Amino acid sequence: MQKVKYEGKIYRSVAVACVSLGITQRSVIRYTQKGMNVEQAIEQILKSKKRNSCTDHLGNEFESIRCMAISYSLPPAVLYTRLYRKWDLERALTTPAGTCPSTKHRWTEDHLGNKFESKRAMAKFYNIPYRTLYTRLYYKWSLEKALTTPNGKPRGMYASKVQGQKI
């Protein structure tokens, strides 16, 4: 086993040093394969960790944006997207996931003025498959006709028999 000395402290192995410093042994190996010695690799990794750390709007420090998102009960992808869209940090962290502050984009209305969270919820309320509603609207049906026309209307030669009408 190779002893490692870092900032005056001696560790009995690279693995022990990595665990106590909070870094992965794999990253140390990656840097040593580039030609650095173990001490230089650890220094480089810890320097880059400090650079990647971030602070929230209250002054709390996190080691990454991912950790900050998790501590605010947000999926990291949601926080990344909000920051990419130039939301200020406080708003990005405090707005719950799954909501959008601008209601004109979040809610949709049917022809009677009822509000729904999404077109999928509206289709479910009217008891038609979402894909059917989507296709009807794609082919420029009016919203009223798309929602009120029953799904699976019989077609073809025997359609009138199925509907109970005489040919």
N, C-alpha and C positions, 0 to 999 in steps of 0.2 A: 504494500500500500504506500502511496505517495503522500507525504505530509504536505499540507498547504499552509502558507503563512499569508495572512491578509490583515492589514492595519494593526500589526503587532500581535495578533492572536494566532495561535497555531492550532490547526485542525488536523485530526489524524488521517483524514482522507478527503478526496474531492467530494464524495457523496455527503459526508458529514458537513463540510463547508457549505455545500449547496442547500442542504436542508436548513441549516441555521441562518443562512442569509436570505432564504426565500426565493431561490432561483432554481432552475432545472439543470440537472447534470447534462442533459442533452445539449443545451445551449452552450455550456462550457466546452463540451467536446467539439461542437461546431466551430467555435472560435479557435480552439487549439489546432484544429485541422487547417486553419488559415495561416498558421505559423506563430500564433501568440503563445506565451507560456500561460499557465493556469491562473497566476495572479493577475496578469494583464487581461485575461478573458473575463475574470470575475469583475474587475474594475469596469471594463467596457459594458458588461451586462447591467451592472448596478447604475451606471451613468445613464444608459438608455432607459432604464426603468424610471429614474427620476424625471427624465424628459417627457415620458409618456404619462406621468401622473397628472391629475387634473383636480380642480377645485370647483365645488358647486356654488350657487348664489349665496349660501349661508356661510361660506368659508371652510366647509368640511373638505378634507383632502382625500382623494381616492387614487388607487394605483392605476386605474384605467377608466375610460368612459363606460366600458362594460360593467365594471364593479359599481359605478355610480348609478347606472340604470337599474341594476338589480336591487340596490339598496332603496331605490324609490319605487320598487315593484313595477317596473316597466320592462318589457322585452327590449334587449339592447338594439335590435333592428329598428324599433319605433323611435328610440332616442337618436340614433344615427340619422334616420330619415328626417326627423324634425330639425336637427342641427344643420343638415344639408340644405333644408328649405329655408334657412336663415331665421328660425324661431329664436327668440332670446332664451337664454338658458333656464331662467326661472319658469317661464311658461312651458318649455319643453319638458321639464321635470315634474311640474305640478299638475299638468293636465292628464287625467287618467287615460290609459290606453283604451282604444276603441271609441273615443269620442273626438269630435272635431269641433273647435270653437265656433266655426262659421256654420250656422244651421242651414243656410241655403244649399250647401253641398251635402249635408248629412241626411236630411229628411226629404221624403218625396210624397207627393199628394196624389190621390186618385181623382177621378172625375167628380166625385161627390164632396171633395174637400177633406176627406179623412187623411190624417198624416200617418206615414209609415216610416220606420227606420231605414228601410231599403226596398228596392223593387222585389227582392226575394221574399221579404215579409209580406208585401202586398200580394204577390202571387199566391203565397200560402193562405192568406186570408180569403182570397177569391177561389181557392181550391183548384188552381191550375198549376201545372209544373212551371218552374221558373224559365226553363228553356223554351217552353211554348210562348210565354209572355215576351221573352227576349226576341224570339224569332218574329212574332207578330209586330212588335215595335220596329224591328229592323226593316220589315217590309212595309213600313209607313201606315200601319193600322192606327186608327185613333185609339187613345188610351181606353175610352169607354168600351169600344168594340172588342179590343184585345182582352179586357178583363171580364166582360160579360158573355162572350161567346163560349159555349161549353167546349170542353176539351174532347177531342176524339170524335168529331162529327163524322158520321158514316159517309163514305163516298163510293162511287162506282155504280155498277149496274143494279145491285141489290140494295142500294141505300134506302129507297122508298119502302121496301119491305121491312127493313130493320126499324125504320121509324114508325111502322104501323100504318102506312098509307098504301092504298092500292096503286098498282102500276097502271 
